[in-house]
């Protein structure tokens, strides 16, 4: 569409951001909440974009919002434009001064409660001008956010094996067996992994990387079936199910103190060496403008994490 002086009208970033949010959520209220815009303003921005482009982007019904064929094609373009603008802003921040401006950190739920106190304290003391914004999400959502530019840096379990993502390993930590008070393995040391073949093991819901790690450990122990009878959305609920006698579970050592002190009906058992373990790392986009900052932050974190029950890794 052209204006009265013959020039083609340009969509605004606000219009593209509104449309991209609706395309992702397919719901005006959820989309408005996601980008901090009122619902009427969001609807108006999308309508203005449709007028500017001269195409219908959405099919609106009383029950739901659908993308039109044109909307599906242009949503991809809109997200690419927003990601490019995000990269431009990131580059400008990096040029201005290191460790200033916004840093959007994504963290998985099985890491966040146990490492964030250390991370936040480090940032507060060493990088006071850094505006750290934390987003707790599952691994798949975090990687989508990193690729789209919605997130800058991730703190999660690795290896990821994802092209375009650079991992900065921080530490390894062992898994511990958590059992009910009367369980025959409760309180034991040197437990063989093969014992997992006989246990009623409780797991997190699908989508949690810790669930996948637990299943991998079971397969390594020779267990072919997936021990899924009861699942939980978080580690706190999982541990309470164990305390109630429904089975056993695996916890990373960083979670042990916080999660097991809430109940007197639990015991822990340690596996024989080498114990099953997980690796936790920072992850960034390959070629990130602030890569040097993220590597420095990783080095500072390795120092700060020495007080936790983990094996801190050397810088790669």
Helices and strands as residue ranges (DSSP letters): H 13-25, H 28-35, H 39-53, E 58-60, E 65-67, H 69-96, E 101-107, H 109-126, E 130-136, H 139-148, E 153-158, E 165-180, G 193-198, E 203-204, H 209-220, E 231-232, H 235-243, E 249-252, H 253-260, E 266-269, E 277-285, H 291-304, G 305-307, E 311-312
